[in-house]
Amino acid sequence: MVTQTKVLIVGIRFQKTGKVYHFDASTCPDIKIGDYVVVETSRGRQVGKVIAFIDNPPPPPEGAWKTVQRKATPRDLVLRQIYQKKEMEAVINCREKAKELGYQGLKIVAAEFSFDGEKLSILYSSETEGKIDLKRLRNAMQRMYPKVAIEWRLIGPRDVAKLMGGLGACGLENRCCSQFLTEFSPISIKMAKEQGISLTPTEITGMCGRLRCCLVYEYEQYVEARKQLPKRGKQVVTPQGEGKVIDVYPLKMSVIVEFPSGVQQEFPVKQLEPWDELQALKKKAQEPCQSNGNGGCACGK
């Protein structure tokens, strides 16, 4: 009888706040969280850190999981550090070549070597609307690094801000994207409106020039809270009488009500009754009773 070995899927991260990728570690049963391992990726062989065991992984991409080749040795880790130190040198060389060749609107953001130095990824952004022809720069860099396979990757403004780091627009010492965000969520103006945030560009725009990532943090809580609260302009009945809602505090689950006298007061949602429902009940109570055909009243009176 053949015993089927349970597949061991682990989550591996290659950068401090990078995305977590899943790999099959069945060939390394003694692997532990915190271990560094060598894996094959689309950017060549890389050294990553095991940060989690995945009990119920999603379906594997491309039909099968990529496997962990082995645990990283001290030599692997030293080699990785050596090439990491050479990455800034590659960025400087590339920027100088781009300037020398007269490229405009091209920003060389970062460079990433595979841990063994066989592949080099150059990350760049473009300030121009059209596509930049990098052929001359590609050839110049390839001559400078003849034994290395060079890959060019165009990245967006959010990724640029994440890699560059620095002060956040809100005053945080480190931007959210550089501290803990591993992926960027879709963000819209609607999220700011739902939370009652000023739509002034300086209030909702991050250092990357895009809508701030933090707009999504409490968005769902606001949406759920607003479902239980009356909207602005709605007539409500309070313990102090009837009035109109002029402001809503979703996180406090309360509203500001203005009475016909002009007085304004805050009330929790539990103390409110919808005015239109109350009017409907009053109207129904005033309607004449109708016979149910058995000598009784249809309303049960």
C-alpha positions as CSV (number, residue, x, y, z in Angstrom):
1,M,0.0,0.0,0.0
2,V,1.4,3.4,-1.1
3,T,1.2,6.1,1.6
4,Q,0.5,9.5,0.1
5,T,2.7,12.3,1.6
6,K,0.8,15.3,2.7
7,V,1.7,18.4,0.8
8,L,3.3,21.1,3.0
9,I,2.6,24.6,1.7
10,V,4.5,27.5,3.2
11,G,4.2,31.3,2.9
12,I,7.5,33.0,1.9
13,R,8.3,36.6,1.8
14,F,11.3,38.1,-0.1
15,Q,11.2,41.6,1.3
16,K,10.3,43.0,4.7
17,T,6.9,44.3,3.6
18,G,6.6,42.3,0.4
19,K,3.8,40.1,-0.8
20,V,3.6,36.5,0.6
21,Y,4.1,33.8,-2.0
22,H,3.1,30.1,-1.5
23,F,5.5,27.3,-2.2
24,D,5.5,23.5,-1.8
25,A,8.0,22.6,1.0
26,S,7.3,18.9,1.1
27,T,10.9,18.1,0.3
28,C,12.0,20.0,3.4
29,P,9.8,18.4,6.2
30,D,12.0,19.9,9.0
31,I,11.4,23.4,7.8
32,K,10.4,26.0,10.5
33,I,9.0,29.5,10.5
34,G,11.9,32.0,10.4
35,D,14.1,29.7,8.2
36,Y,15.6,31.1,5.0
37,V,15.1,28.9,1.9
38,V,16.2,28.9,-1.7
39,V,13.4,28.9,-4.3
40,E,13.1,29.3,-8.1
41,T,11.0,32.3,-9.2
42,S,10.3,34.1,-12.4
43,R,13.2,36.4,-11.5
44,G,15.7,33.6,-11.0
45,R,16.7,31.8,-7.8
46,Q,15.9,33.8,-4.7
47,V,16.4,33.5,-0.9
48,G,13.2,34.1,1.0
49,K,12.0,33.8,4.6
50,V,9.4,31.3,5.7
51,I,6.7,33.3,7.7
52,A,3.8,30.9,7.8
53,F,2.4,27.4,7.2
54,I,-0.7,27.4,5.0
55,D,-3.3,24.9,6.2
56,N,-5.9,25.6,3.5
57,P,-4.1,27.1,0.6
58,P,-6.0,28.4,-2.5
59,P,-5.7,26.5,-5.8
60,P,-2.1,26.6,-7.1
61,P,-1.3,29.1,-9.9
62,E,-0.5,27.5,-13.3
63,G,-1.7,24.1,-12.0
64,A,1.1,23.3,-9.6
65,W,3.0,24.9,-6.7
66,K,6.6,25.8,-7.2
67,T,8.8,23.9,-4.8
68,V,11.3,24.9,-2.1
69,Q,14.7,23.7,-3.4
70,R,16.5,23.6,0.0
71,K,17.2,25.5,3.1
72,A,19.6,28.4,2.6
73,T,23.1,27.8,3.8
74,P,25.3,30.4,5.5
75,R,27.1,30.8,2.2
76,D,23.8,31.5,0.4
77,L,23.0,34.3,3.0
78,V,26.5,35.9,2.6
79,L,26.2,35.8,-1.2
80,R,22.8,37.4,-0.9
81,Q,24.2,40.2,1.3
82,I,27.0,40.8,-1.2
83,Y,24.7,41.3,-4.2
84,Q,22.3,43.4,-2.1
85,K,25.1,45.8,-1.6
86,K,25.7,45.9,-5.3
87,E,22.1,46.9,-6.1
88,M,22.6,50.6,-5.3
89,E,25.7,50.6,-7.5
90,A,23.5,49.2,-10.3
91,V,20.9,52.0,-9.8
92,I,23.6,54.7,-9.9
93,N,25.2,53.2,-13.0
94,C,21.8,53.0,-14.8
95,R,20.8,56.6,-13.8
96,E,24.1,57.9,-15.2
97,K,23.7,56.0,-18.4
98,A,20.1,57.2,-18.8
99,K,21.2,60.8,-18.3
100,E,24.1,60.3,-20.7
101,L,21.8,59.0,-23.4
102,G,19.4,61.9,-22.9
103,Y,16.3,60.1,-21.5
104,Q,13.6,62.4,-20.3
105,G,10.8,61.5,-17.8
106,L,12.5,58.2,-16.9
107,K,13.1,57.4,-13.2
108,I,15.3,54.5,-12.2
109,V,13.8,53.5,-8.8
110,A,15.6,50.4,-7.7
111,A,17.6,47.3,-8.8
112,E,17.3,43.8,-7.5
113,F,19.8,41.0,-8.0
114,S,18.9,37.3,-7.6
115,F,20.8,36.0,-4.6
116,D,23.4,34.3,-6.8
117,G,23.8,37.4,-9.0
118,E,22.7,35.6,-12.2
119,K,19.7,37.9,-12.8
120,L,19.2,41.7,-12.3
121,S,15.8,43.4,-12.3
122,I,15.8,47.1,-12.9
123,L,12.6,48.8,-11.6
124,Y,11.7,52.1,-13.3
125,S,8.8,54.5,-13.6
126,S,7.8,56.9,-16.4
127,E,6.5,60.4,-16.1
128,T,5.6,60.5,-19.8
129,E,2.3,59.3,-21.2
130,G,3.7,57.3,-24.1
131,K,5.9,54.2,-24.0
132,I,9.6,54.9,-23.6
133,D,12.0,53.1,-26.0
134,L,14.6,51.6,-23.7
135,K,16.6,49.9,-26.4
136,R,19.7,52.1,-26.1
137,L,19.7,51.9,-22.3
138,R,19.2,48.2,-22.3
139,N,22.2,47.7,-24.6
140,A,24.3,50.0,-22.5
141,M,23.5,48.2,-19.3
142,Q,24.0,44.8,-20.9
143,R,27.5,45.8,-21.9
144,M,28.1,47.0,-18.4
145,Y,26.9,43.6,-16.9
146,P,27.7,41.1,-19.7
147,K,27.3,38.0,-17.6
148,V,24.0,39.0,-16.0
149,A,20.4,38.5,-17.4
150,I,18.8,41.9,-17.1
151,E,15.0,42.3,-16.7
152,W,13.3,45.7,-16.9
153,R,10.1,46.3,-14.9
154,L,7.8,49.3,-15.1
155,I,6.2,50.1,-11.8
156,G,3.4,52.5,-10.7
157,P,3.5,55.5,-8.4
158,R,2.4,53.5,-5.3
159,D,5.2,51.0,-5.8
160,V,7.7,53.8,-6.2
161,A,6.6,55.4,-2.9
162,K,6.8,52.0,-1.2
163,L,10.4,51.4,-2.4
164,M,11.5,55.0,-1.7
165,G,10.0,55.2,1.8
166,G,10.0,58.4,3.8
167,L,7.6,60.6,5.7
168,G,3.9,60.0,5.2
169,A,1.5,62.7,4.1
170,C,-0.2,62.4,7.5
171,G,3.0,63.0,9.4
172,L,3.9,59.3,10.1
173,E,7.6,58.8,10.3
174,N,7.3,55.9,7.8
175,R,4.6,55.5,5.1
176,C,2.1,52.7,5.6
177,C,3.2,51.1,2.3
178,S,6.7,50.9,3.6
179,Q,5.8,49.6,7.1
180,F,3.1,46.9,6.7
181,L,1.1,47.0,3.5
182,T,1.9,44.0,1.4
183,E,-0.6,44.7,-1.4
184,F,-2.4,47.8,-2.7
185,S,-6.2,47.8,-2.5
186,P,-8.4,49.6,-5.1
187,I,-9.4,53.1,-3.7
188,S,-12.0,55.5,-4.9
189,I,-13.4,59.0,-4.0
190,K,-16.5,57.3,-2.8
191,M,-14.6,55.9,0.2
192,A,-13.7,59.5,1.3
193,K,-17.3,60.7,0.8
194,E,-18.7,57.8,2.8
195,Q,-16.4,58.7,5.7
196,G,-17.2,62.4,5.6
197,I,-13.6,63.3,4.7
198,S,-12.9,66.6,3.0
199,L,-12.3,66.1,-0.8
200,T,-9.5,68.7,-0.8
201,P,-6.6,67.1,-2.8
202,T,-4.1,67.7,0.1
203,E,-6.4,65.9,2.5
204,I,-6.9,62.7,0.5
205,T,-3.8,62.4,-1.6
206,G,-0.7,60.5,-0.5
207,M,3.0,61.3,-1.3
208,C,2.7,59.1,-4.4
209,G,0.1,61.5,-5.9
210,R,-2.6,58.9,-5.6
211,L,-5.5,58.5,-3.2
212,R,-4.3,57.6,0.3
213,C,-4.2,53.9,1.2
214,C,-5.7,54.7,4.6
215,L,-9.0,55.6,3.0
216,V,-9.8,51.9,2.9
217,Y,-9.0,51.1,6.5
218,E,-12.3,52.0,8.1
219,Y,-14.5,52.2,4.9
220,E,-16.4,49.0,5.6
221,Q,-17.2,50.0,9.2
222,Y,-18.6,53.3,7.9
223,V,-20.7,51.5,5.3
224,E,-22.2,49.0,7.8
225,A,-22.8,51.8,10.4
226,R,-24.6,54.0,7.9
227,K,-27.0,51.2,7.0
228,Q,-28.3,51.5,10.6
229,L,-28.5,55.3,10.7
230,P,-31.0,57.7,9.1
231,K,-29.6,59.9,6.3
232,R,-29.1,63.6,6.5
233,G,-32.3,65.5,5.9
234,K,-34.4,62.7,7.2
235,Q,-37.3,63.5,9.6
236,V,-37.1,61.5,12.8
237,V,-38.8,61.3,16.2
238,T,-36.7,61.7,19.3
239,P,-37.5,61.7,23.0
240,Q,-37.6,65.5,22.7
241,G,-40.0,65.5,19.7
242,E,-39.8,65.6,15.9
243,G,-36.8,67.0,14.1
244,K,-34.5,66.7,11.0
245,V,-31.2,64.9,10.9
246,I,-28.5,67.4,9.9
247,D,-25.3,65.3,10.6
248,V,-24.4,61.7,11.1
249,Y,-21.6,60.2,13.3
250,P,-21.2,56.6,12.0
251,L,-18.5,55.4,14.5
252,K,-20.5,56.8,17.5
253,M,-23.8,55.4,16.0
254,S,-25.4,58.8,16.7
255,V,-26.9,61.7,14.8
256,I,-27.4,65.5,15.3
257,V,-31.1,66.4,15.1
258,E,-32.3,70.0,14.6
259,F,-35.8,70.9,16.0
260,P,-38.2,73.4,14.4
261,S,-37.0,75.8,17.2
262,G,-33.5,75.7,15.8
263,V,-32.1,73.8,18.8
264,Q,-29.7,71.0,17.9
265,Q,-29.0,67.9,19.9
266,E,-27.2,64.6,19.5
267,F,-29.1,61.4,19.9
268,P,-27.9,57.7,19.8
269,V,-29.7,55.7,17.1
270,K,-31.5,53.6,19.7
271,Q,-33.5,56.6,20.8
272,L,-34.7,57.4,17.3
273,E,-37.9,56.4,15.5
274,P,-38.4,57.0,11.7
275,W,-40.9,59.8,11.2
276,D,-42.4,58.4,8.0
277,E,-43.1,55.0,9.7
278,L,-44.7,56.8,12.7
279,Q,-46.9,58.9,10.3
280,A,-48.0,55.7,8.5
281,L,-49.0,54.1,11.8
282,K,-51.0,57.2,12.8
283,K,-52.7,57.2,9.4
284,K,-53.6,53.5,9.7
285,A,-55.0,54.1,13.2
286,Q,-57.3,56.8,11.9
287,E,-58.7,54.7,9.1
288,P,-62.3,53.4,9.6
289,C,-62.7,49.7,10.4
290,Q,-63.9,47.3,7.8
291,S,-66.0,44.2,8.3
292,N,-64.3,40.8,7.8
293,G,-67.6,39.3,6.7
294,N,-68.3,37.4,9.9
295,G,-69.6,40.3,11.9
296,G,-66.2,41.2,13.2
297,C,-63.6,43.9,12.3
298,A,-60.9,43.1,9.7
299,C,-58.3,44.7,11.8
300,G,-59.1,42.5,14.8
301,K,-60.6,45.2,17.0
